[in-house]
Amino acid sequence: MKSISKQHALSGLCIGFFIFIAFASVGPDGSTNTSVAISNCMHMPDFNGVITVNVTFKQKTGEPIFGANGRLYLVDQETNPNFPCEIFTGSTSQQDFITNASGQYTFTGFQIHHNNSEDLVRVEVVIDKSSSYTGCRIVQVNKYNNVLFNFNCVGLKLEEL
């Protein structure tokens, strides 16, 4: 019976490790709703607001991309009032959307209450790849009383890639 050489064993181990990493990188969905690191927390006056998200999806030429399917992932992250600079709570929301004839979508309606400089809202825009265009994925984080999010995504024609 032949024994396995060190070189063959190492090759098999490397292939197995590569396959393990490939499987481990596939998540349950496409969102990356995670907490954002905070520091230098300061108490601030109470602020109540409503989030507005504007998404524009256009070609490189500036022409709008109509009918693109996408999702907004919104996370409201607040600090713990008893333990400064510790994340206390985080409410989330997901909004599906389709871009209009101008390649735009606007969402208003995610309510927040902030009272710390490190309270924040994290918004992620994911636009799906279609049969004609590449997709788009952008994340933006706004702290305390900044409630307006503007996203400009560029879709590339697949036939030109």
C-alpha positions, 0 to 999 in steps of 0.5 A: 500500500502506498503512503501519501506524500507530504506534497499531496497531503498539503495540496489536499489540505489547501484545496479543502481550506479553499472550499471551506472559505468559499462556503463560509462566505455565503451568508443568509441574505445580502444585507450587512446590517451591523453595528457601527463602532462609536467613541467620544460620546457626548450627551446632546439635546433630544432630537426627533426626526424622520429619515429621508433616503433618495436613491438615483440609479443611472447609466455612465452616460447619465441616462436613468435606469428605469425599473431596477429592483432594490432594497434599503436596509435601515438601522437606528443605533442608539447609545446606552444612557447609563453606560456612555459609549455602549451601544444600547439599542438598534431598530431596523427596517427593510424597504423594497423598491423599484426605480421610477422612469427617472431612475429614482426612488425616495423613501421617507418614514423611519422615525428616530429619537437621538440624544447622544453625539454617537447615536446614528442611522446606517442606511445601505442601498442594494440594487440588484443586477439585472439582465442588462445592468450591473447592480449597486451597493452603497452604505452611508452612516449619519450621526445624531441629527442628520436625517437626509441620505442621498445615494447616486449609483451607476449601473454599467451595461453588461453588454459593454463589459 
